[in-house]
Amino acid sequence: MTGPATVFGCMNSGFSSNSEEDAKTTGLMGMNRGSLSFVNQMGFRKFSYCISDRDSSGVLLLGEASFSWLKPLNYTPLFEMSAPLPYFDRVAYSVQLEGIKVSDKVLSLPKSVFVPDHTGAGQTMVDSATQFTFLLGPVYSALKTEFLLQSKGILRVLNEPHYVFQGAMDLCYLIESTRATLPNLPVVNLMFQGAEMSVSGQRLLYRVPGEVRGKDSVWCFTFGNSDLLGIESFVIGHHQQQNVWMEYDLENSRIGFAEVRCDLAGQRLGLDV
C-alpha cells in the first residue's frame, strides 16, 4: 500500500534565526489553505497546535482533538473572499477582527478600519510563522495610547524616541533585570467575529536579547505597526498564541481557540521531552 504523492520543497536561506545553531534545526511546514500545503496534500480537514511559552516542545496534532482536559473552544469563522484582489492573500487563514479591548475599555474606532477594502488590504491573518502581532497604523496608535495610559505607574517607558524594535515596535519599557516576574498588566482582548482572544502577562511584553540599560532590561510591547513594515494587513503572530490551543477546522471553515498550559498539554499527550 502506498500513500498519496506528496510534494516537498527545500530552502537554505530565509529564516530569521538568532544563531547559526538555530539555522541548522529550524524549518517551516506549510499549513496554509493552498493546494501544496501539507494539510491539503495529506487530506487533513482539521489540525491543532499549542505553542508553549516555556522550554518545551509544544503540540501539533493532525486530525480531531477531543480531550476532557481541554476547555470548550471559542470559534470564529474563516473570512472568505471569492474574487481575486491584489492585496488579499486567499491561502492565509483570515478571520474578521472587529475590535480591541484594553481591560474593560473598547478602543474607540469605527468598524470600517477592520474590514478589508476594495483592494483586499486590511485582512486579518492568523499566522503561526510570524512572531509578533501587527496592526494597521490607526489601530496600532489607538492601542498604544490606551495601553500607555493604563500601564502608567506600573511600567517605566524607555524614553528613546528613535528606538524601534524589529522596525515596527516603538513602545518599549525598562524593567529591572533581577525581577523574576512581570507586574500585573492591563489585559488586551482581540475581538473577533463570535469570539475573543485574551492576551495577558508575558504575551504582552518581550525581553529584547542583549538590550540593557544599567540595571534594567528592555522589554517591548508585542504589538507592532504594520505600516512601518509596509504590510497591508493585520497579522496575529505566534507570541500572542502562546498557551492557547489553536484549532483549524477546515471542514466547518472556522478557527477555534482556548487558553491552556501548552507544556502540560504536551505532557498529557506523552510528548514531554
HUGI-V821307 format. One record per run of one state. SS is the DSSP state (h for helix, s for strand, l for the rest). FROM is the first residue (numbers start at 1). TO is the last residue. If there is no record, write none. Layout:
<<SS;FROM;TO> <SS;FROM;TO>>
This chain:
<<l;1;19> <h;20;25> <l;26;37> <h;38;42> <l;43;45> <s;46;51> <l;52;58> <s;59;62> <l;63;73> <s;74;77> <l;78;93> <s;94;95> <l;96;96> <s;97;102> <l;103;104> <s;105;106> <l;107;110> <h;111;114> <l;115;122> <s;123;126> <l;127;132> <s;133;135> <l;136;136> <h;137;151> <s;152;152> <l;153;154> <s;155;157> <l;158;164> <s;165;165> <l;166;168> <s;169;169> <l;170;171> <s;172;176> <l;177;187> <s;188;192> <l;193;194> <s;195;199> <l;200;200> <h;201;203> <l;204;204> <s;205;213> <l;214;215> <s;216;221> <l;222;222> <s;223;225> <h;226;229> <l;230;232> <s;233;236> <l;237;241> <s;242;242> <l;243;243> <s;244;249> <l;250;253> <s;254;259> <l;260;261> <h;262;268> <l;269;273>>
